[in-house]
Each structure stands twice: as C-alpha cells, then as structure tokens.
C-alpha cells in the first residue's frame, strides 16, 4: 500500500508518439507511481472499510456498499451482492437472510 505525502507531476509525453498524460506521484520514499494507482488503492480501501461498517450494522454504509457493488466502484461489479446490501439497509429487513 502506498502512503505518505505526494507531489503530483505530469508524465513526460512526446508529441510524435502516444499521448500519455497520466499523472505521476513522487512519494516520500522517492518512488514515482501513477496517480491512478494511488486512487485505485484508496477506493479499494474505502470499500473494505465501508463493508466492515456495513457488516457491523451501519445502515448508511449498507447503502453505500450496495451502490459500490452495483457500479463496480472499488470492488468487482456484483449486482446480486448490491441488491443484498440495499435490501439489508431497508428498515424492515430481517437480518437472518444469508449473504450471496
């Protein structure tokens, strides 16, 4: 996992070749990584944190986890799991149903 302070810079591009404008991040350790990778790691971590809170009974996080499963944001898209969490967030949900 990437942590620490970051400095954003644009990746060098060549006007005669492919136009790669992906941003690079300088980490405290002197490594350069793509901003896309940092964001993907953050989104996956957010999903894991929200899932844990949803499993603990947080109804707002259940809604968020359901939406994340439905869209594939931070997790592989899985409409069945999305429906499970959205249904579970409903006030009249019976918690003894099994997770898909």
C-alpha positions in Angstrom: 0.0 0.0 0.0 1.2 3.5 -0.9 1.3 6.0 1.9 2.9 9.3 2.8 3.0 12.7 1.2 2.7 13.0 -2.6 3.7 15.6 -5.2 1.8 15.5 -8.4 3.5 16.0 -11.8 2.6 15.2 -15.3 4.3 12.3 -17.0 6.5 13.3 -19.9 4.9 13.0 -23.3 6.2 13.1 -26.8 4.2 15.0 -29.4 5.3 12.4 -32.0 4.2 9.3 -30.0 1.3 8.2 -27.8 0.0 11.0 -25.6 0.3 9.5 -22.2 -0.8 12.3 -19.8 -1.1 10.1 -16.7 -0.1 12.0 -13.6 2.8 10.7 -11.5 3.2 10.9 -7.8 6.5 11.4 -6.0 6.3 9.5 -2.7 8.3 10.3 0.5 10.5 7.2 -0.4 11.5 8.8 -3.7 9.4 6.4 -5.8 7.2 7.6 -8.6 3.8 5.9 -9.1 0.8 6.8 -11.2 -1.9 8.8 -9.6 -4.4 6.3 -11.0 -2.8 3.5 -8.9 -2.9 5.6 -5.7 -6.6 6.4 -6.3 -7.5 2.7 -7.1 -5.8 1.7 -3.8 -7.7 4.3 -1.9 -11.1 3.3 -3.4 -10.4 -0.4 -2.6 -9.5 0.6 1.0 -12.7 2.7 1.3 -14.8 -0.2 0.1 -13.2 -2.5 2.7 -13.8 0.0 5.5 -17.4 0.6 4.4 -18.0 -3.2 4.1 -16.8 -3.7 7.6 -19.1 -1.0 8.9 -22.0 -2.4 6.9 -21.3 -5.9 8.4 -21.4 -4.2 11.9 -24.9 -2.9 11.1 -24.4 0.6 9.8 -27.4 1.2 7.5 -25.8 4.2 5.7 -22.7 2.0 4.9 -25.0 -0.8 3.7 -26.5 1.6 1.2 -23.0 2.7 0.1 -21.7 -0.8 -0.2 -24.8 -1.8 -2.2 -24.2 1.1 -4.6 -20.5 0.2 -4.8 -21.3 -3.4 -5.7 -23.9 -2.3 -8.3 -21.5 0.1 -10.0 -18.2 -1.8 -9.5 -16.6 1.2 -7.7 -13.8 -0.2 -5.5 -14.9 -3.7 -6.0 -15.8 -6.1 -8.8 -19.3 -5.4 -10.0 -21.8 -7.8 -8.5 -25.5 -6.9 -8.8 -26.6 -9.8 -6.5 -24.4 -8.5 -3.7 -25.5 -5.0 -4.4 -29.1 -6.0 -4.1 -28.4 -7.9 -0.9 -26.8 -4.8 0.8 -29.5 -2.4 -0.5 -32.2 -4.8 0.8 -30.5 -5.2 4.1 -30.4 -1.5 4.6 -34.2 -1.3 4.4 -35.7 -0.6 7.9 -37.9 -3.7 7.8 -35.2 -6.1 6.7 -34.9 -9.4 8.5 -31.2 -9.9 9.3 -31.3 -13.7 9.2 -31.1 -13.8 5.4 -27.9 -15.3 4.0 -25.4 -13.1 2.1 -25.0 -14.2 -1.6 
